[in-house]
């Protein structure tokens, strides 16, 4: 008796799709880390202020 996972061809396995998506996510992360445009440094203070303004708890999300 074989299981579905053993009897299906490798290209039909659901984990191959997951591996492809993980590989693409890793590529995007590497692209993001290699970006030296300064966009993230420009945007983070704005994002940080918005997150602090919209918080539900009394505790701050970020230290000063």
N, CA, C and O atoms as a Tripos MOL2 file, in Angstrom:
@<TRIPOS>MOLECULE
protein
  256   255    64     0     0
PROTEIN
NO_CHARGES

@<TRIPOS>ATOM
      1 N           0.8510   -1.1890    0.0000 N.3       1 UNK1
      2 CA          0.0000    0.0000    0.0000 C.3       1 UNK1
      3 C           0.8870    1.2400    0.0000 C.2       1 UNK1
      4 O           1.7960    1.3560    0.8220 O.2       1 UNK1
      5 N           0.6260    2.1570   -0.9130 N.am      2 UNK2
      6 CA          1.4080    3.3920   -0.9780 C.3       2 UNK2
      7 C           0.5320    4.5760   -0.6120 C.2       2 UNK2
      8 O          -0.6920    4.5280   -0.7330 O.2       2 UNK2
      9 N           1.1740    5.6230   -0.1700 N.am      3 UNK3
     10 CA          0.4200    6.8390    0.1350 C.3       3 UNK3
     11 C           0.4080    7.7310   -1.0910 C.2       3 UNK3
     12 O           1.1720    7.5120   -2.0310 O.2       3 UNK3
     13 N          -0.4550    8.7340   -1.0840 N.am      4 UNK4
     14 CA         -0.5190    9.6880   -2.1920 C.3       4 UNK4
     15 C           0.8250   10.3630   -2.4140 C.2       4 UNK4
     16 O           1.2620   10.5590   -3.5480 O.2       4 UNK4
     17 N           1.4620   10.7100   -1.3230 N.am      5 UNK5
     18 CA          2.7190   11.4480   -1.4210 C.3       5 UNK5
     19 C           3.7910   10.6150   -2.1140 C.2       5 UNK5
     20 O           4.5970   11.1500   -2.8750 O.2       5 UNK5
     21 N           3.8050    9.3230   -1.8580 N.am      6 UNK6
     22 CA          4.8040    8.4520   -2.4730 C.3       6 UNK6
     23 C           4.4820    8.1450   -3.9280 C.2       6 UNK6
     24 O           5.3940    7.9910   -4.7400 O.2       6 UNK6
     25 N           3.2160    8.0550   -4.2660 N.am      7 UNK7
     26 CA          2.8500    7.6200   -5.6040 C.3       7 UNK7
     27 C           2.7680    8.7640   -6.6110 C.2       7 UNK7
     28 O           2.7910    8.5080   -7.8150 O.2       7 UNK7
     29 N           2.6750    9.9950   -6.1690 N.am      8 UNK8
     30 CA          2.5540   11.1080   -7.1120 C.3       8 UNK8
     31 C           3.9280   11.5120   -7.6330 C.2       8 UNK8
     32 O           4.9170   11.4050   -6.9090 O.2       8 UNK8
     33 N           4.0040   11.9740   -8.8740 N.am      9 UNK9
     34 CA          5.2890   12.4020   -9.4240 C.3       9 UNK9
     35 C           5.8020   13.6430   -8.6870 C.2       9 UNK9
     36 O           4.9980   14.4090   -8.1550 O.2       9 UNK9
     37 N           7.1070   13.8540   -8.6430 N.am     10 UNK10
     38 CA          7.6690   14.9700   -7.8790 C.3      10 UNK10
     39 C           7.1190   16.3350   -8.2760 C.2      10 UNK10
     40 O           6.9360   17.2020   -7.4220 O.2      10 UNK10
     41 N           6.8530   16.5330   -9.5760 N.am     11 UNK11
     42 CA          6.3540   17.8500  -10.0010 C.3      11 UNK11
     43 C           4.9260   18.1150   -9.5470 C.2      11 UNK11
     44 O           4.4800   19.2620   -9.5780 O.2      11 UNK11
     45 N           4.2040   17.0930   -9.1290 N.am     12 UNK12
     46 CA          2.8210   17.2670   -8.6850 C.3      12 UNK12
     47 C           2.7200   17.4150   -7.1730 C.2      12 UNK12
     48 O           1.6300   17.6560   -6.6530 O.2      12 UNK12
     49 N           3.8080   17.2780   -6.4720 N.am     13 UNK13
     50 CA          3.7750   17.3750   -5.0200 C.3      13 UNK13
     51 C           3.5070   18.8080   -4.5780 C.2      13 UNK13
     52 O           4.0810   19.7420   -5.1390 O.2      13 UNK13
     53 N           2.6500   18.9960   -3.5880 N.am     14 UNK14
     54 CA          2.3350   20.3450   -3.1200 C.3      14 UNK14
     55 C           3.5290   21.0600   -2.5080 C.2      14 UNK14
     56 O           3.5770   22.2900   -2.5380 O.2      14 UNK14
     57 N           4.5070   20.3260   -1.9460 N.am     15 UNK15
     58 CA          5.6480   20.9860   -1.3300 C.3      15 UNK15
     59 C           6.5660   21.6300   -2.3630 C.2      15 UNK15
     60 O           7.3540   22.5060   -2.0080 O.2      15 UNK15
     61 N           6.4890   21.2240   -3.6320 N.am     16 UNK16
     62 CA          7.2800   21.8770   -4.6720 C.3      16 UNK16
     63 C           6.8070   23.3050   -4.8800 C.2      16 UNK16
     64 O           7.6190   24.2060   -5.0880 O.2      16 UNK16
     65 N           5.5010   23.5160   -4.8260 N.am     17 UNK17
     66 CA          4.9590   24.8650   -4.9470 C.3      17 UNK17
     67 C           5.4080   25.7110   -3.7520 C.2      17 UNK17
     68 O           5.7660   26.8790   -3.9070 O.2      17 UNK17
     69 N           5.3850   25.1210   -2.5890 N.am     18 UNK18
     70 CA          5.8290   25.8290   -1.3960 C.3      18 UNK18
     71 C           7.3070   26.1840   -1.4960 C.2      18 UNK18
     72 O           7.7110   27.2850   -1.1220 O.2      18 UNK18
     73 N           8.1020   25.2670   -1.9930 N.am     19 UNK19
     74 CA          9.5330   25.5470   -2.1680 C.3      19 UNK19
     75 C           9.7390   26.6830   -3.1650 C.2      19 UNK19
     76 O          10.6070   27.5310   -2.9570 O.2      19 UNK19
     77 N           8.9650   26.7140   -4.2310 N.am     20 UNK20
     78 CA          9.0790   27.7800   -5.2270 C.3      20 UNK20
     79 C           8.6950   29.1230   -4.6150 C.2      20 UNK20
     80 O           9.3530   30.1370   -4.8510 O.2      20 UNK20
     81 N           7.6290   29.1180   -3.8320 N.am     21 UNK21
     82 CA          7.2140   30.3690   -3.1830 C.3      21 UNK21
     83 C           8.2390   30.8200   -2.1530 C.2      21 UNK21
     84 O           8.5110   32.0140   -2.0260 O.2      21 UNK21
     85 N           8.8060   29.8770   -1.4230 N.am     22 UNK22
     86 CA          9.8450   30.2240   -0.4510 C.3      22 UNK22
     87 C          11.0860   30.7770   -1.1450 C.2      22 UNK22
     88 O          11.7010   31.7270   -0.6620 O.2      22 UNK22
     89 N          11.4500   30.1830   -2.2760 N.am     23 UNK23
     90 CA         12.6060   30.6650   -3.0290 C.3      23 UNK23
     91 C          12.3590   32.0840   -3.5270 C.2      23 UNK23
     92 O          13.2550   32.9270   -3.4820 O.2      23 UNK23
     93 N          11.1510   32.3460   -3.9980 N.am     24 UNK24
     94 CA         10.8100   33.7020   -4.4770 C.3      24 UNK24
     95 C          10.8270   34.6930   -3.3160 C.2      24 UNK24
     96 O          11.2920   35.8220   -3.4740 O.2      24 UNK24
     97 N          10.3250   34.2820   -2.1540 N.am     25 UNK25
     98 CA         10.3410   35.1580   -0.9870 C.3      25 UNK25
     99 C          11.7680   35.4770   -0.5780 C.2      25 UNK25
    100 O          12.0690   36.6080   -0.1960 O.2      25 UNK25
    101 N          12.6400   34.4960   -0.6570 N.am     26 UNK26
    102 CA         14.0420   34.7120   -0.3310 C.3      26 UNK26
    103 C          14.6860   35.6770   -1.3190 C.2      26 UNK26
    104 O          15.4690   36.5400   -0.9220 O.2      26 UNK26
    105 N          14.3660   35.5390   -2.5930 N.am     27 UNK27
    106 CA         14.8730   36.4710   -3.6010 C.3      27 UNK27
    107 C          14.4290   37.9000   -3.3000 C.2      27 UNK27
    108 O          15.2290   38.8320   -3.3760 O.2      27 UNK27
    109 N          13.1500   38.0680   -2.9590 N.am     28 UNK28
    110 CA         12.6320   39.4010   -2.6450 C.3      28 UNK28
    111 C          13.2970   39.9810   -1.4060 C.2      28 UNK28
    112 O          13.5940   41.1750   -1.3640 O.2      28 UNK28
    113 N          13.5330   39.1500   -0.4000 N.am     29 UNK29
    114 CA         14.2000   39.5970    0.8050 C.3      29 UNK29
    115 C          15.6280   40.0450    0.4960 C.2      29 UNK29
    116 O          16.0730   41.0850    0.9820 O.2      29 UNK29
    117 N          16.3370   39.2720   -0.3030 N.am     30 UNK30
    118 CA         17.7010   39.6500   -0.6810 C.3      30 UNK30
    119 C          17.7180   40.9500   -1.4690 C.2      30 UNK30
    120 O          18.6000   41.7850   -1.2690 O.2      30 UNK30
    121 N          16.7480   41.1280   -2.3640 N.am     31 UNK31
    122 CA         16.6160   42.3870   -3.1150 C.3      31 UNK31
    123 C          16.4050   43.5530   -2.1680 C.2      31 UNK31
    124 O          17.0220   44.6080   -2.3080 O.2      31 UNK31
    125 N          15.5330   43.3470   -1.2130 N.am     32 UNK32
    126 CA         15.2050   44.4010   -0.2570 C.3      32 UNK32
    127 C          16.4270   44.7680    0.5860 C.2      32 UNK32
    128 O          16.6860   45.9470    0.8260 O.2      32 UNK32
    129 N          17.1670   43.7710    1.0280 N.am     33 UNK33
    130 CA         18.3540   44.0260    1.8410 C.3      33 UNK33
    131 C          19.4590   44.6970    1.0360 C.2      33 UNK33
    132 O          20.2520   45.4550    1.5940 O.2      33 UNK33
    133 N          19.5240   44.4330   -0.2600 N.am     34 UNK34
    134 CA         20.5540   45.0130   -1.1180 C.3      34 UNK34
    135 C          20.2050   46.4340   -1.5630 C.2      34 UNK34
    136 O          21.0750   47.1510   -2.0570 O.2      34 UNK34
    137 N          18.9630   46.8460   -1.3990 N.am     35 UNK35
    138 CA         18.5110   48.1630   -1.8360 C.3      35 UNK35
    139 C          19.1870   49.2510   -1.0110 C.2      35 UNK35
    140 O          19.0940   49.2580    0.2160 O.2      35 UNK35
    141 N          19.8570   50.1540   -1.6820 N.am     36 UNK36
    142 CA         20.5350   51.2510   -1.0010 C.3      36 UNK36
    143 C          19.9530   52.6030   -1.4140 C.2      36 UNK36
    144 O          20.6440   53.6190   -1.3420 O.2      36 UNK36
    145 N          18.7050   52.6250   -1.8390 N.am     37 UNK37
    146 CA         18.0890   53.8620   -2.3110 C.3      37 UNK37
    147 C          17.7600   54.8280   -1.1800 C.2      37 UNK37
    148 O          17.5980   56.0240   -1.4180 O.2      37 UNK37
    149 N          17.6610   54.3220    0.0540 N.am     38 UNK38
    150 CA         17.3120   55.1790    1.1760 C.3      38 UNK38
    151 C          15.8230   55.2830    1.4110 C.2      38 UNK38
    152 O          15.3790   55.9940    2.3130 O.2      38 UNK38
    153 N          15.0490   54.5800    0.6040 N.am     39 UNK39
    154 CA         13.5920   54.6400    0.7260 C.3      39 UNK39
    155 C          13.1310   54.1740    2.0970 C.2      39 UNK39
    156 O          12.2610   54.7970    2.7050 O.2      39 UNK39
    157 N          13.7120   53.0750    2.5900 N.am     40 UNK40
    158 CA         13.3010   52.5480    3.8910 C.3      40 UNK40
    159 C          13.6410   53.5200    5.0200 C.2      40 UNK40
    160 O          12.8530   53.6780    5.9530 O.2      40 UNK40
    161 N          14.7870   54.1650    4.9510 N.am     41 UNK41
    162 CA         15.1820   55.1280    5.9790 C.3      41 UNK41
    163 C          14.2720   56.3560    5.9460 C.2      41 UNK41
    164 O          14.0280   56.9780    6.9790 O.2      41 UNK41
    165 N          13.7830   56.6960    4.7820 N.am     42 UNK42
    166 CA         12.8820   57.8400    4.6310 C.3      42 UNK42
    167 C          11.4740   57.5020    5.1080 C.2      42 UNK42
    168 O          10.7980   58.3400    5.7050 O.2      42 UNK42
    169 N          11.0390   56.2910    4.8460 N.am     43 UNK43
    170 CA          9.6740   55.8940    5.1440 C.3      43 UNK43
    171 C           9.4690   55.4590    6.6000 C.2      43 UNK43
    172 O           8.3830   55.6490    7.1480 O.2      43 UNK43
    173 N          10.4980   54.8770    7.2340 N.am     44 UNK44
    174 CA         10.3170   54.3130    8.5650 C.3      44 UNK44
    175 C           9.8260   55.3310    9.6040 C.2      44 UNK44
    176 O           8.9280   54.9880   10.3730 O.2      44 UNK44
    177 N          10.3540   56.5540    9.6760 N.am     45 UNK45
    178 CA          9.8280   57.4990   10.6720 C.3      45 UNK45
    179 C           8.3330   57.7940   10.4880 C.2      45 UNK45
    180 O           7.6080   57.9660   11.4680 O.2      45 UNK45
    181 N           7.8890   57.8500    9.2670 N.am     46 UNK46
    182 CA          6.4710   58.0940    8.9870 C.3      46 UNK46
    183 C           5.6440   56.8920    9.4420 C.2      46 UNK46
    184 O           4.6200   57.0530   10.1070 O.2      46 UNK46
    185 N           6.0880   55.6960    9.0850 N.am     47 UNK47
    186 CA          5.3980   54.4710    9.4730 C.3      47 UNK47
    187 C           5.3760   54.3280   10.9930 C.2      47 UNK47
    188 O           4.3510   53.9630   11.5680 O.2      47 UNK47
    189 N           6.4950   54.6110   11.6390 N.am     48 UNK48
    190 CA          6.6000   54.5120   13.0920 C.3      48 UNK48
    191 C           5.6150   55.4710   13.7740 C.2      48 UNK48
    192 O           4.9410   55.0910   14.7310 O.2      48 UNK48
    193 N           5.5340   56.6930   13.2870 N.am     49 UNK49
    194 CA          4.6100   57.6750   13.8630 C.3      49 UNK49
    195 C           3.1600   57.2270   13.6960 C.2      49 UNK49
    196 O           2.3510   57.3930   14.6080 O.2      49 UNK49
    197 N           2.8310   56.6640   12.5410 N.am     50 UNK50
    198 CA          1.4660   56.1870   12.3030 C.3      50 UNK50
    199 C           1.1160   55.0100   13.2110 C.2      50 UNK50
    200 O           0.0070   54.9350   13.7400 O.2      50 UNK50
    201 N           2.0590   54.1020   13.3880 N.am     51 UNK51
    202 CA          1.8180   52.9650   14.2720 C.3      51 UNK51
    203 C           1.6230   53.4160   15.7160 C.2      51 UNK51
    204 O           0.7640   52.8840   16.4180 O.2      51 UNK51
    205 N           2.4020   54.3790   16.1580 N.am     52 UNK52
    206 CA          2.2690   54.8920   17.5200 C.3      52 UNK52
    207 C           0.9400   55.6250   17.6980 C.2      52 UNK52
    208 O           0.3130   55.5220   18.7530 O.2      52 UNK52
    209 N           0.5120   56.3500   16.6910 N.am     53 UNK53
    210 CA         -0.7320   57.1240   16.7850 C.3      53 UNK53
    211 C          -1.9570   56.2180   16.8160 C.2      53 UNK53
    212 O          -2.9930   56.5980   17.3630 O.2      53 UNK53
    213 N          -1.8520   55.0320   16.2390 N.am     54 UNK54
    214 CA         -3.0090   54.1560   16.1020 C.3      54 UNK54
    215 C          -2.9590   52.9530   17.0460 C.2      54 UNK54
    216 O          -3.6510   51.9620   16.8120 O.2      54 UNK54
    217 N          -2.1650   53.0240   18.0910 N.am     55 UNK55
    218 CA         -2.0420   51.8690   18.9860 C.3      55 UNK55
    219 C          -3.2230   51.7880   19.9420 C.2      55 UNK55
    220 O          -3.8000   52.8070   20.3220 O.2      55 UNK55
    221 N          -3.5740   50.5680   20.3270 N.am     56 UNK56
    222 CA         -4.6930   50.3460   21.2260 C.3      56 UNK56
    223 C          -4.2520   50.2830   22.6860 C.2      56 UNK56
    224 O          -5.0410   50.5950   23.5780 O.2      56 UNK56
    225 N          -3.0240   49.8920   22.9420 N.am     57 UNK57
    226 CA         -2.5300   49.7530   24.3040 C.3      57 UNK57
    227 C          -1.8910   51.0580   24.7690 C.2      57 UNK57
    228 O          -1.5550   51.9210   23.9580 O.2      57 UNK57
    229 N          -1.7300   51.1860   26.0650 N.am     58 UNK58
    230 CA         -1.0930   52.3800   26.6090 C.3      58 UNK58
    231 C           0.4250   52.3270   26.4320 C.2      58 UNK58
    232 O           1.0900   53.3620   26.4600 O.2      58 UNK58
    233 N           0.9720   51.1190   26.2500 N.am     59 UNK59
    234 CA          2.4190   50.9790   26.0810 C.3      59 UNK59
    235 C           2.8450   51.3860   24.6770 C.2      59 UNK59
    236 O           2.1530   51.1130   23.6960 O.2      59 UNK59
    237 N           3.9790   52.0340   24.6030 N.am     60 UNK60
    238 CA          4.5330   52.4340   23.3080 C.3      60 UNK60
    239 C           5.0560   51.1950   22.5790 C.2      60 UNK60
    240 O           5.5470   50.2610   23.2140 O.2      60 UNK60
    241 N           4.9520   51.1860   21.2670 N.am     61 UNK61
    242 CA          5.4760   50.0740   20.4690 C.3      61 UNK61
    243 C           6.9930   50.1850   20.2850 C.2      61 UNK61
    244 O           7.6920   49.1740   20.2230 O.2      61 UNK61
    245 N           7.4840   51.3910   20.2010 N.am     62 UNK62
    246 CA          8.8970   51.6410   19.9650 C.3      62 UNK62
    247 C           9.4360   52.5040   21.1000 C.2      62 UNK62
    248 O           8.7220   53.3490   21.6400 O.2      62 UNK62
    249 N          10.6930   52.2880   21.4560 N.am     63 UNK63
    250 CA         11.2940   53.1690   22.4540 C.3      63 UNK63
    251 C          11.7020   54.4670   21.7680 C.2      63 UNK63
    252 O          12.2300   54.4560   20.6550 O.2      63 UNK63
    253 N          11.4600   55.5420   22.4210 N.am     64 UNK64
    254 CA         11.7450   56.9050   21.9410 C.3      64 UNK64
    255 C          12.2540   56.9380   20.5840 C.2      64 UNK64
    256 O          12.5340   58.0150   20.0560 O.2      64 UNK64
@<TRIPOS>BOND
     1     1     2 1
     2     2     3 1
     3     3     4 2
     4     3     5 am
     5     5     6 1
     6     6     7 1
     7     7     8 2
     8     7     9 am
     9     9    10 1
    10    10    11 1
    11    11    12 2
    12    11    13 am
    13    13    14 1
    14    14    15 1
    15    15    16 2
    16    15    17 am
    17    17    18 1
    18    18    19 1
    19    19    20 2
    20    19    21 am
    21    21    22 1
    22    22    23 1
    23    23    24 2
    24    23    25 am
    25    25    26 1
    26    26    27 1
    27    27    28 2
    28    27    29 am
    29    29    30 1
    30    30    31 1
    31    31    32 2
    32    31    33 am
    33    33    34 1
    34    34    35 1
    35    35    36 2
    36    35    37 am
    37    37    38 1
    38    38    39 1
    39    39    40 2
    40    39    41 am
    41    41    42 1
    42    42    43 1
    43    43    44 2
    44    43    45 am
    45    45    46 1
    46    46    47 1
    47    47    48 2
    48    47    49 am
    49    49    50 1
    50    50    51 1
    51    51    52 2
    52    51    53 am
    53    53    54 1
    54    54    55 1
    55    55    56 2
    56    55    57 am
    57    57    58 1
    58    58    59 1
    59    59    60 2
    60    59    61 am
    61    61    62 1
    62    62    63 1
    63    63    64 2
    64    63    65 am
    65    65    66 1
    66    66    67 1
    67    67    68 2
    68    67    69 am
    69    69    70 1
    70    70    71 1
    71    71    72 2
    72    71    73 am
    73    73    74 1
    74    74    75 1
    75    75    76 2
    76    75    77 am
    77    77    78 1
    78    78    79 1
    79    79    80 2
    80    79    81 am
    81    81    82 1
    82    82    83 1
    83    83    84 2
    84    83    85 am
    85    85    86 1
    86    86    87 1
    87    87    88 2
    88    87    89 am
    89    89    90 1
    90    90    91 1
    91    91    92 2
    92    91    93 am
    93    93    94 1
    94    94    95 1
    95    95    96 2
    96    95    97 am
    97    97    98 1
    98    98    99 1
    99    99   100 2
   100    99   101 am
   101   101   102 1
   102   102   103 1
   103   103   104 2
   104   103   105 am
   105   105   106 1
   106   106   107 1
   107   107   108 2
   108   107   109 am
   109   109   110 1
   110   110   111 1
   111   111   112 2
   112   111   113 am
   113   113   114 1
   114   114   115 1
   115   115   116 2
   116   115   117 am
   117   117   118 1
   118   118   119 1
   119   119   120 2
   120   119   121 am
   121   121   122 1
   122   122   123 1
   123   123   124 2
   124   123   125 am
   125   125   126 1
   126   126   127 1
   127   127   128 2
   128   127   129 am
   129   129   130 1
   130   130   131 1
   131   131   132 2
   132   131   133 am
   133   133   134 1
   134   134   135 1
   135   135   136 2
   136   135   137 am
   137   137   138 1
   138   138   139 1
   139   139   140 2
   140   139   141 am
   141   141   142 1
   142   142   143 1
   143   143   144 2
   144   143   145 am
   145   145   146 1
   146   146   147 1
   147   147   148 2
   148   147   149 am
   149   149   150 1
   150   150   151 1
   151   151   152 2
   152   151   153 am
   153   153   154 1
   154   154   155 1
   155   155   156 2
   156   155   157 am
   157   157   158 1
   158   158   159 1
   159   159   160 2
   160   159   161 am
   161   161   162 1
   162   162   163 1
   163   163   164 2
   164   163   165 am
   165   165   166 1
   166   166   167 1
   167   167   168 2
   168   167   169 am
   169   169   170 1
   170   170   171 1
   171   171   172 2
   172   171   173 am
   173   173   174 1
   174   174   175 1
   175   175   176 2
   176   175   177 am
   177   177   178 1
   178   178   179 1
   179   179   180 2
   180   179   181 am
   181   181   182 1
   182   182   183 1
   183   183   184 2
   184   183   185 am
   185   185   186 1
   186   186   187 1
   187   187   188 2
   188   187   189 am
   189   189   190 1
   190   190   191 1
   191   191   192 2
   192   191   193 am
   193   193   194 1
   194   194   195 1
   195   195   196 2
   196   195   197 am
   197   197   198 1
   198   198   199 1
   199   199   200 2
   200   199   201 am
   201   201   202 1
   202   202   203 1
   203   203   204 2
   204   203   205 am
   205   205   206 1
   206   206   207 1
   207   207   208 2
   208   207   209 am
   209   209   210 1
   210   210   211 1
   211   211   212 2
   212   211   213 am
   213   213   214 1
   214   214   215 1
   215   215   216 2
   216   215   217 am
   217   217   218 1
   218   218   219 1
   219   219   220 2
   220   219   221 am
   221   221   222 1
   222   222   223 1
   223   223   224 2
   224   223   225 am
   225   225   226 1
   226   226   227 1
   227   227   228 2
   228   227   229 am
   229   229   230 1
   230   230   231 1
   231   231   232 2
   232   231   233 am
   233   233   234 1
   234   234   235 1
   235   235   236 2
   236   235   237 am
   237   237   238 1
   238   238   239 1
   239   239   240 2
   240   239   241 am
   241   241   242 1
   242   242   243 1
   243   243   244 2
   244   243   245 am
   245   245   246 1
   246   246   247 1
   247   247   248 2
   248   247   249 am
   249   249   250 1
   250   250   251 1
   251   251   252 2
   252   251   253 am
   253   253   254 1
   254   254   255 1
   255   255   256 2
@<TRIPOS>SUBSTRUCTURE
     1 UNK1         2 RESIDUE 1 A UNK
     2 UNK2         6 RESIDUE 1 A UNK
     3 UNK3        10 RESIDUE 1 A UNK
     4 UNK4        14 RESIDUE 1 A UNK
     5 UNK5        18 RESIDUE 1 A UNK
     6 UNK6        22 RESIDUE 1 A UNK
     7 UNK7        26 RESIDUE 1 A UNK
     8 UNK8        30 RESIDUE 1 A UNK
     9 UNK9        34 RESIDUE 1 A UNK
    10 UNK10       38 RESIDUE 1 A UNK
    11 UNK11       42 RESIDUE 1 A UNK
    12 UNK12       46 RESIDUE 1 A UNK
    13 UNK13       50 RESIDUE 1 A UNK
    14 UNK14       54 RESIDUE 1 A UNK
    15 UNK15       58 RESIDUE 1 A UNK
    16 UNK16       62 RESIDUE 1 A UNK
    17 UNK17       66 RESIDUE 1 A UNK
    18 UNK18       70 RESIDUE 1 A UNK
    19 UNK19       74 RESIDUE 1 A UNK
    20 UNK20       78 RESIDUE 1 A UNK
    21 UNK21       82 RESIDUE 1 A UNK
    22 UNK22       86 RESIDUE 1 A UNK
    23 UNK23       90 RESIDUE 1 A UNK
    24 UNK24       94 RESIDUE 1 A UNK
    25 UNK25       98 RESIDUE 1 A UNK
    26 UNK26      102 RESIDUE 1 A UNK
    27 UNK27      106 RESIDUE 1 A UNK
    28 UNK28      110 RESIDUE 1 A UNK
    29 UNK29      114 RESIDUE 1 A UNK
    30 UNK30      118 RESIDUE 1 A UNK
    31 UNK31      122 RESIDUE 1 A UNK
    32 UNK32      126 RESIDUE 1 A UNK
    33 UNK33      130 RESIDUE 1 A UNK
    34 UNK34      134 RESIDUE 1 A UNK
    35 UNK35      138 RESIDUE 1 A UNK
    36 UNK36      142 RESIDUE 1 A UNK
    37 UNK37      146 RESIDUE 1 A UNK
    38 UNK38      150 RESIDUE 1 A UNK
    39 UNK39      154 RESIDUE 1 A UNK
    40 UNK40      158 RESIDUE 1 A UNK
    41 UNK41      162 RESIDUE 1 A UNK
    42 UNK42      166 RESIDUE 1 A UNK
    43 UNK43      170 RESIDUE 1 A UNK
    44 UNK44      174 RESIDUE 1 A UNK
    45 UNK45      178 RESIDUE 1 A UNK
    46 UNK46      182 RESIDUE 1 A UNK
    47 UNK47      186 RESIDUE 1 A UNK
    48 UNK48      190 RESIDUE 1 A UNK
    49 UNK49      194 RESIDUE 1 A UNK
    50 UNK50      198 RESIDUE 1 A UNK
    51 UNK51      202 RESIDUE 1 A UNK
    52 UNK52      206 RESIDUE 1 A UNK
    53 UNK53      210 RESIDUE 1 A UNK
    54 UNK54      214 RESIDUE 1 A UNK
    55 UNK55      218 RESIDUE 1 A UNK
    56 UNK56      222 RESIDUE 1 A UNK
    57 UNK57      226 RESIDUE 1 A UNK
    58 UNK58      230 RESIDUE 1 A UNK
    59 UNK59      234 RESIDUE 1 A UNK
    60 UNK60      238 RESIDUE 1 A UNK
    61 UNK61      242 RESIDUE 1 A UNK
    62 UNK62      246 RESIDUE 1 A UNK
    63 UNK63      250 RESIDUE 1 A UNK
    64 UNK64      254 RESIDUE 1 A UNK
